[in-house]
Amino acid sequence: MKELWSAFGWVLPIMIFVTVTLIFAISFWKKRRGKGSWLNLLPVLFTCISIGGICLITLTPLENVSEGSVNFDPFSNLKLNLLYRNHLDVPIRNLLANIILFIPFTFFLAWWMRQSKQLILMVTFLGGIFSFGIELAQYYLHLGRATDIDDWMMNTMGSFIGGILFVIARYIYTLLKINKKIK
């Protein structure tokens, strides 16, 4: 039992967070029950699942690492990785991973908040705040992970891209619906 707890004990807070979020999502849907179907619950559930996935990826403690590094100098890690590496596959993969990580989250968040004005600005701001919270957690919880302002910038860029992708998808959906290609 101790081996299980030491191996998976870090999952418990994340699972509690996801469970509370799902309970919130379902209660939110039940309050608006007369104004929609179960399909209105999908963006809420997908947003919650993407939050859980981001937390699992970014807040998982690293093994055999006592303390993570800290970088508060913007673009320094990006410059170091892109200019002074012999192989560009690792830095590019790291940059793309940080961008791609937040695209589903903000796409589903935009789907959930689709009636809001200034949707792209709102989801980019919320994605940036969420990423900032993750970087703070990595700094204060000593998970052996790097706290890096470049990660925050790339995550926020991914949030922006996710918002734009939702607006494009909604525009295409509207065009198809007007042309009666879909019901």
C-alpha positions as CSV (number, residue, x, y, z in Angstrom):
1,M,0.0,0.0,0.0
2,K,2.9,2.4,0.8
3,E,4.3,1.7,-2.7
4,L,1.0,2.6,-4.3
5,W,0.7,5.8,-2.3
6,S,4.3,6.9,-3.1
7,A,3.8,6.1,-6.7
8,F,0.3,7.6,-7.2
9,G,-0.2,9.9,-4.2
10,W,0.3,13.0,-6.3
11,V,-2.7,12.1,-8.4
12,L,-5.2,12.4,-5.5
13,P,-5.2,16.3,-5.4
14,I,-5.6,16.4,-9.2
15,M,-8.5,13.9,-9.1
16,I,-10.2,15.8,-6.3
17,F,-9.9,19.0,-8.4
18,V,-11.3,17.3,-11.5
19,T,-14.1,15.7,-9.5
20,V,-15.1,19.1,-7.9
21,T,-14.9,20.7,-11.3
22,L,-17.2,18.0,-12.9
23,I,-19.7,18.4,-10.0
24,F,-19.7,22.1,-10.6
25,A,-20.2,21.6,-14.4
26,I,-23.1,19.2,-13.8
27,S,-24.7,21.5,-11.3
28,F,-24.2,24.4,-13.7
29,W,-25.9,22.4,-16.4
30,K,-28.8,21.4,-14.2
31,K,-29.6,25.0,-13.4
32,R,-29.9,25.7,-17.1
33,R,-31.8,22.5,-17.8
34,G,-34.7,24.1,-19.5
35,K,-32.4,26.0,-21.9
36,G,-30.6,23.2,-23.6
37,S,-29.8,19.5,-24.0
38,W,-27.0,17.2,-22.9
39,L,-25.0,18.6,-25.8
40,N,-24.6,21.8,-23.8
41,L,-22.8,19.9,-21.2
42,L,-20.1,18.6,-23.6
43,P,-18.0,21.8,-23.7
44,V,-18.1,21.9,-19.9
45,L,-17.0,18.3,-19.6
46,F,-14.3,18.6,-22.3
47,T,-13.0,21.8,-20.6
48,C,-12.8,19.9,-17.3
49,I,-11.1,16.9,-18.9
50,S,-8.5,19.2,-20.6
51,I,-7.8,21.0,-17.3
52,G,-7.2,17.6,-15.7
53,G,-4.9,16.6,-18.6
54,I,-2.9,19.8,-18.3
55,C,-2.6,19.3,-14.6
56,L,-1.4,15.7,-15.0
57,I,1.2,16.7,-17.6
58,T,2.5,19.8,-15.8
59,L,2.2,19.1,-12.1
60,T,3.4,15.5,-12.1
61,P,6.6,15.4,-9.9
62,L,9.7,14.4,-11.6
63,E,11.7,11.5,-10.2
64,N,15.2,11.9,-8.9
65,V,15.2,15.7,-9.1
66,S,15.5,17.6,-6.0
67,E,14.6,21.1,-7.2
68,G,13.6,22.6,-10.5
69,S,15.2,25.5,-12.3
70,V,13.8,29.0,-12.4
71,N,13.8,31.4,-15.4
72,F,12.2,34.8,-15.2
73,D,14.1,36.3,-18.1
74,P,11.8,36.4,-21.2
75,F,13.1,34.7,-24.3
76,S,16.4,33.6,-22.7
77,N,15.6,29.9,-22.6
78,L,14.1,30.2,-26.2
79,K,17.3,31.8,-27.4
80,L,19.5,29.3,-25.6
81,N,17.6,26.4,-27.0
82,L,17.2,27.7,-30.6
83,L,20.6,29.3,-31.1
84,Y,23.1,27.2,-29.2
85,R,21.8,23.6,-29.8
86,N,23.3,21.4,-32.4
87,H,19.9,19.6,-32.9
88,L,16.8,21.6,-33.1
89,D,14.3,18.8,-32.6
90,V,14.3,19.0,-28.8
91,P,13.7,22.7,-28.5
92,I,11.2,22.8,-31.2
93,R,9.3,19.9,-29.7
94,N,9.4,21.7,-26.3
95,L,8.0,24.9,-27.8
96,L,5.4,23.1,-29.8
97,A,4.3,21.0,-26.8
98,N,3.8,24.1,-24.7
99,I,1.7,25.7,-27.5
100,I,-0.3,22.6,-28.3
101,L,-1.0,21.8,-24.6
102,F,-3.3,24.7,-24.3
103,I,-5.1,24.6,-27.6
104,P,-7.8,22.0,-26.6
105,F,-8.4,23.7,-23.3
106,T,-9.2,27.1,-24.8
107,F,-11.0,25.6,-27.8
108,F,-13.4,23.9,-25.4
109,L,-13.5,26.9,-23.1
110,A,-14.5,29.1,-26.1
111,W,-17.1,26.5,-27.0
112,W,-18.5,26.8,-23.4
113,M,-18.3,30.6,-23.4
114,R,-19.5,31.0,-27.0
115,Q,-22.0,33.7,-26.2
116,S,-19.4,36.0,-24.7
117,K,-18.3,39.1,-26.4
118,Q,-14.5,39.4,-27.2
119,L,-14.3,35.6,-27.0
120,I,-10.7,35.3,-28.2
121,L,-9.4,37.9,-25.7
122,M,-11.4,36.3,-22.9
123,V,-10.1,32.7,-23.5
124,T,-6.5,34.0,-24.1
125,F,-6.6,35.8,-20.8
126,L,-8.1,32.8,-18.9
127,G,-5.5,30.5,-20.5
128,G,-2.7,32.9,-19.5
129,I,-4.0,33.0,-15.9
130,F,-4.3,29.2,-15.8
131,S,-0.7,28.9,-17.1
132,F,0.5,31.4,-14.6
133,G,-1.1,29.4,-11.8
134,I,0.6,26.3,-13.1
135,E,4.0,28.0,-13.1
136,L,3.4,29.3,-9.6
137,A,2.5,25.8,-8.4
138,Q,5.7,24.4,-10.0
139,Y,7.7,27.1,-8.2
140,Y,6.1,26.7,-4.8
141,L,5.4,22.9,-4.7
142,H,9.0,21.9,-5.5
143,L,8.0,19.2,-8.0
144,G,11.4,19.2,-9.7
145,R,10.0,21.0,-12.6
146,A,11.3,24.2,-14.3
147,T,9.4,27.4,-13.7
148,D,9.9,29.3,-16.9
149,I,8.4,32.5,-18.2
150,D,8.9,31.2,-21.7
151,D,6.5,28.3,-20.9
152,W,3.9,30.8,-19.8
153,M,4.3,32.8,-23.0
154,M,4.0,29.7,-25.2
155,N,1.0,28.4,-23.2
156,T,-0.7,31.8,-23.6
157,M,0.1,31.7,-27.4
158,G,-1.6,28.3,-27.5
159,S,-4.6,29.8,-25.7
160,F,-4.8,32.4,-28.3
161,I,-4.6,29.9,-31.1
162,G,-7.3,27.7,-29.5
163,G,-9.6,30.7,-29.4
164,I,-8.9,31.5,-33.0
165,L,-9.5,27.9,-34.0
166,F,-12.9,27.9,-32.3
167,V,-14.0,31.1,-34.0
168,I,-12.9,29.6,-37.4
169,A,-14.8,26.3,-36.6
170,R,-17.9,28.2,-35.5
171,Y,-17.7,30.3,-38.7
172,I,-17.4,27.2,-40.9
173,Y,-20.3,25.5,-39.0
174,T,-22.5,28.6,-39.5
175,L,-21.7,28.6,-43.2
176,L,-22.5,24.9,-43.5
177,K,-25.7,25.3,-41.6
178,I,-26.8,28.3,-43.8
179,N,-26.1,26.3,-46.9
180,K,-28.0,23.4,-45.4
181,K,-25.1,21.0,-45.6
182,I,-25.7,20.0,-42.0
183,K,-28.9,20.1,-39.8
